[in-house]
Amino acid sequence: MTLAAWPATRVPVLTADEALRVARELSRDLAASASVRDRDRALPLAELEAVTASGLLAITVPAAYGGADLPVRVVAEVIRLLAAGDPNVAQIPHSHFAYVNALREQGAPEQQAFLFGEVLAGRRFGNAQSEIGTKHVRDIRTTLTPDPGLPGAWRLNGLKGYATGALLAHWIPVLARLDVDGPLHVAWVERHAPGVTVVDDWDGMGQRTTASGSVRLEDVAVAADRVTPYHLTFERPQTYGAFAQLLHAAIDAGIAREALTEAAAFVRTKSRPYPDALVERAADDPLVVQALGQVEVQVRAGEALVREAAAAVDEANRDLTPSATGAASLAVAAARAATTEAALAAATRLFEVAGTRSALGALNLDRHWRNARTHTLHDPAAWKVQHLGRWVVDGVFPPNHGQL
């Protein structure tokens, strides 16, 4: 599909209240069919199109380019709501928001005008960032080399993995070295450009319908005005990494909330009480009530820390100083650690309180644990706690990179 073949539409520009209302409505719709999609590994194209058409994927486009320019606190809550409905659908646009942010950080005005215009027209950004088989998560072998036949243009070659969103995207931002050993840049390539192959080979036990497969790049032509610097973002105080990590925390918070909601519903309607409890309903067993209350504390704590972290990122964006951005990274680290624990706890204790019936394969309640366990592996929660501890001990802020 070429640019000319894409439908010429314009998505709504939403207010904060409208964005949250739309996200709640979509969350309910997503929840109704999430289990079936997971069971059948049915990619959520129609659902993603509905999210796109609603205008939610355009809420971070700057006001100067006609966008809503909503604060981070709204974006995080939108993602949390969508994740409560289906964390797969919520994860697919994670990279979209991250690279809209990258464009805000380093795009030239002409690049921003064009690509932000694409987002407002309902186009999605994917991601081709990580590389499998490298020794370090930030090792990048994909390269942009000068095009010998076209001065100023480039040729892109490489192999990417974990490319969430690429299969269903219109544009794929590709992280690459400039001229083999140069600094990292982003090459903006069309999803169906010659030389771009997206392989749906993701076979994770959880987040099964994110299509987080591979992207093969073979001598892809990239115009000079489709390359933006990436490395410069981290040469000054920034919230780029904190923003991306915050959205991961919001996804985990959504998984936790929905797992707890389903556990409570199962206990009310299907579970049989244990004889020693001497009650008519499993929902009146004091041990079950206690367990659900304990998980509620964890889930509420995670949700509160996501809100606190979002406020810290918004505050830092108004004042990009080392202290403000460092405080934002610490707040996000706390949210990531807490939501990791909450998602895993809610998805595990679901079975403890619901009983044997909840383990039936037809119910597919294990999808919550599989989704939580898979998604929380993005970054080790222990390192978030380590950074928090280092701050407590020595007052040292986390490193200035894309994972914080």
Buried (B, 14 or more C-beta within 10 A) or exposed (E): EEEEEBEEEEBBBBEBEBBBEBBBBBBEBBBEBBBEBBEEEBBBEEBBEBBBEBBBBBBBBBEEBBBBBBBBBBBBBBBBBBBBBBBBBBBBBBBBBBBBBBBBBBBEEEBBEBBBBBBBBBBBBBBBBBBEEEEEEEEBBBBBBEBEEEEEBBBBBBBBBBBBBBBBBBBBBBBBBBEEEEEBBBBBBBBBBEBBEBBBEBEBEBBBBBBBBBBBBEEBBBBEEBBBBBEBBBEEBBBBBBBBBBBBBBBBBBBBBBBBBBBBEBBEEEBEBEEEBEBEBBBEBEEBBEBBEEBBEBBBBBBEBBBBBBBBBBBBBEEEEEEBBBBBBBBBBBBBBBBBBBBBBBBBBBBBBBBEEBEEEEBBBBBBBBBBBBBBEBBBBEBBBBBBEBBEEEEEBBEBEBBB
